[in-house]
Amino acid sequence: MTLINEDWKPNFYKYEKVRRSGRYNMIMEADKAIKACGISSREYRDIILSYSTYKRYVEAEYGTVNKFMRKFKP
């Protein structure tokens, strides 16, 4: 699969940070979650649709999403 957004790691990090907070339902409250993430609705949609692909890339490079969240600095 080709990644639409070449610079996906910062957006994935922002999305994952908001998702982990548990503050929003990332689907039903997408408008609020998008604002909290600080990314565009297109970038948000890309992450939602390609989440498992991005997750596999992160796990391949960092071992786990937790390690990515600790080590990656946007």
Secondary structure, DSSP 8 states (H G I E B T S, - for coil): ---S-TTHHHHHHHHHHHHHHTSS-TTTTHHHHHHHHTS-HHHHHHHHHHHHHHHHHHHHHHSSHHHHHHH---
